[in-house]
Amino acid sequence: MKRFVIAITGASGVCYAKRLFDVLQPQAELHLIISERGGELLNLELGLTSKYFAKENVTVHKNSKINASIASGSFPVDGMVVIPASMGTLGRIAAGTSESLIERAADVALKERNQLILVPRETPFSQIHLKNMLTLDRAGAMILPANPGFYQNPKSVDDLVDFVVARVLDQLNVAHHLTQPYKPE
Ligand SMILES: Cc1cc2nc3c(=O)[nH]c(=O)nc-3n(C[C@H](O)[C@H](O)[C@H](O)COP(=O)(O)O)c2cc1C
């Protein structure tokens, strides 16, 4: 079973995190971290609490618990996704502050050369945001913005969410049927 870390932070778009979680949970070992603001957004946008994620194969870590397994480079993981990624968390990861478990686990992913995907949701971007994203890309992370495409004729918000989550799953090398492969006319 693959092992992934999912971090939910305080950007709009927690539906992306829920969908990614729902697809991965039956087939992977998941380590979930929710920032304080991420928890508020979960409640505001989906009416959920962290209790929703208490399922088989899942460990929910406190963001303050800096000595959790996933804070160590000796704990192998197949990838980490920060989804949605607030500009605050993104900036702190770019600065290497490691003061919360989310920041530390991301720092570990970078230093161990493991996969780290950030799914930012902000518009417009300031020059500081853009510089932080460039810093992260240069350090080996992938910036995968929550930018759904429209060429598959989405019929619902769920289709738009699936488009973004499908791109994350592609990067994680997890097979899925969320979207159809692109077929040119
Ligand atoms: C309702 C609401 C929506 C927000 N949406 C975003 C957003 O889309 N992107 C973002 O970068 N920050 C957003 N923020 C701001 C972050 O929540 C804030 O910067 C917070 O400190 C991030 O904390 P965290 O990175 O520890 O989760 C939003 C805040 C609120 C209250």
The ligand as an SDF file (V2000), in Angstrom:
LIG
                    3D

 31 33  0  0  0  0  0  0  0  0999 V2000
  -12.9940   32.4310    4.4540 C   0  0  0  0  0  0  0  0  0  0  0  0
  -11.5120   32.5240    4.1840 C   0  0  0  0  0  0  0  0  0  0  0  0
  -11.0450   32.1750    2.9350 C   0  0  0  0  0  0  0  0  0  0  0  0
   -9.6820   32.2400    2.6630 C   0  0  0  0  0  0  0  0  0  0  0  0
   -9.2460   31.8710    1.4280 N   0  0  0  0  0  0  0  0  0  0  0  0
   -7.9290   31.8970    1.1490 C   0  0  0  0  0  0  0  0  0  0  0  0
   -7.4760   31.4660   -0.1310 C   0  0  0  0  0  0  0  0  0  0  0  0
   -8.2380   31.0730   -1.0050 O   0  0  0  0  0  0  0  0  0  0  0  0
   -6.1280   31.4530   -0.3340 N   0  0  0  0  0  0  0  0  0  0  0  0
   -5.2270   31.8390    0.6250 C   0  0  0  0  0  0  0  0  0  0  0  0
   -4.0320   31.7760    0.3550 O   0  0  0  0  0  0  0  0  0  0  0  0
   -5.6470   32.2830    1.8300 N   0  0  0  0  0  0  0  0  0  0  0  0
   -6.9590   32.3140    2.1310 C   0  0  0  0  0  0  0  0  0  0  0  0
   -7.4100   32.7250    3.3640 N   0  0  0  0  0  0  0  0  0  0  0  0
   -6.4310   33.2560    4.3220 C   0  0  0  0  0  0  0  0  0  0  0  0
   -5.7780   32.1460    5.1410 C   0  0  0  0  0  0  0  0  0  0  0  0
   -6.7550   31.3600    5.7970 O   0  0  0  0  0  0  0  0  0  0  0  0
   -4.8340   32.7820    6.1760 C   0  0  0  0  0  0  0  0  0  0  0  0
   -3.7290   33.3660    5.5210 O   0  0  0  0  0  0  0  0  0  0  0  0
   -4.3630   31.8070    7.2030 C   0  0  0  0  0  0  0  0  0  0  0  0
   -3.4780   32.4580    8.0930 O   0  0  0  0  0  0  0  0  0  0  0  0
   -3.6930   30.6070    6.6060 C   0  0  0  0  0  0  0  0  0  0  0  0
   -3.3270   29.7570    7.6610 O   0  0  0  0  0  0  0  0  0  0  0  0
   -2.7010   28.3070    7.3950 P   0  0  0  0  0  0  0  0  0  0  0  0
   -1.7240   28.4810    6.2810 O   0  0  0  0  0  0  0  0  0  0  0  0
   -2.0210   27.9650    8.6880 O   0  0  0  0  0  0  0  0  0  0  0  0
   -3.7960   27.3840    7.1090 O   0  0  0  0  0  0  0  0  0  0  0  0
   -8.7720   32.6750    3.6610 C   0  0  0  0  0  0  0  0  0  0  0  0
   -9.2540   33.0130    4.9140 C   0  0  0  0  0  0  0  0  0  0  0  0
  -10.6130   32.9260    5.1850 C   0  0  0  0  0  0  0  0  0  0  0  0
  -11.1040   33.3020    6.5600 C   0  0  0  0  0  0  0  0  0  0  0  0
  1  2  1  0
  2  3  1  0
  2 30  2  0
  3  4  2  0
  4  5  1  0
  4 28  1  0
  5  6  2  0
  6  7  1  0
  6 13  1  0
  7  8  2  0
  7  9  1  0
  9 10  1  0
 10 11  2  0
 10 12  1  0
 12 13  2  0
 13 14  1  0
 14 15  1  0
 14 28  1  0
 15 16  1  0
 16 17  1  0
 16 18  1  0
 18 19  1  0
 18 20  1  0
 20 21  1  0
 20 22  1  0
 22 23  1  0
 23 24  1  0
 24 25  2  0
 24 26  1  0
 24 27  1  0
 28 29  2  0
 29 30  1  0
 30 31  1  0
M  END
$$$$
